[in-house]
Amino acid sequence: MEKNQFTFCPDCGSKNIQTHGDGRKWSCPDCGFTLYNNVASAVGIILENAEGKILFERRAKEPRKGFLALPGGFAEPDETGEQAAFRECLEEIGVAPEQVRYLCSFPNTYEYKHVLYKTCDMFFTATLPKEFTLRPQQGEVSAFEWVRISSKQDVEQCPLAFVSARNTLLAWLGKKQEDA
């Protein structure tokens, strides 16, 4: 099955639904319905511990089940990137982050149930409180791993779920080297 294809109009049920371009727009000539699959906003957060290791989650579900990801997820309507990063971190690891600061953004592709979603992933850095207990969000996170990321090779060897996280970690390393 091709990605981003509909066989019926979601409004009138016509079989004449048309897919345009790269599967991001659909229209129905019978009822005039038009649907756009616009870019979604997502967030990720880099949490570094005192030993210089980054917190990763082992994904518990598709897409990319079993791969490592930074805590994060999709922004909700009427939510800023910072609010989304705070909320997603609290939901996924059970800890409220402190000093959430914007770092960078990268495009990403998120495939879910044969639909390709294009995202703009915004990444943040933050700290964790002095005392905390990690609690994985059931169904989302199967485990936590602290991984030392101190070189491009470390990033390349890390089994990351998404290319945007890879690009972000490389940008984060570059910023750390500039600040040093």
LINFENTA-V679649 format. One record per backbone hydrogen bond with DSSP energy under -1.0 kcal/mol. NH is the residue of the N-H (numbers start at 1). CO is the residue of the C=O. If there is no record, write none. Layout:
nh:NH co:CO
nh:NH co:CO
//
This chain:
nh:4 co:114
nh:9 co:14
nh:13 co:9
nh:18 co:27
nh:20 co:25
nh:23 co:20
nh:26 co:35
nh:27 co:18
nh:28 co:33
nh:32 co:28
nh:35 co:26
nh:37 co:24
nh:40 co:118
nh:42 co:120
nh:43 co:73
nh:44 co:122
nh:45 co:71
nh:46 co:124
nh:49 co:53
nh:52 co:49
nh:54 co:147
nh:55 co:47
nh:56 co:145
nh:57 co:69
nh:58 co:143
nh:59 co:67
nh:60 co:140
nh:66 co:59
nh:67 co:64
nh:68 co:159
nh:69 co:57
nh:73 co:43
nh:75 co:41
nh:79 co:76
nh:84 co:80
nh:85 co:81
nh:86 co:82
nh:87 co:83
nh:88 co:84
nh:89 co:85
nh:90 co:86
nh:91 co:87
nh:92 co:88
nh:93 co:89
nh:94 co:90
nh:98 co:127
nh:101 co:125
nh:103 co:123
nh:104 co:123
nh:106 co:121
nh:108 co:119
nh:110 co:117
nh:112 co:115
nh:115 co:112
nh:117 co:110
nh:119 co:108
nh:120 co:40
nh:121 co:106
nh:122 co:42
nh:123 co:104
nh:124 co:44
nh:125 co:101
nh:126 co:46
nh:127 co:98
nh:135 co:93
nh:137 co:92
nh:140 co:137
nh:141 co:137
nh:142 co:58
nh:145 co:56
nh:147 co:54
nh:155 co:151
nh:156 co:152
nh:157 co:153
nh:160 co:158
nh:161 co:68
nh:166 co:162
nh:167 co:163
nh:168 co:164
nh:169 co:165
nh:170 co:166
nh:171 co:167
nh:172 co:168
nh:173 co:169
nh:174 co:170
nh:175 co:171
nh:176 co:172
nh:177 co:173
nh:178 co:174
nh:179 co:175
//
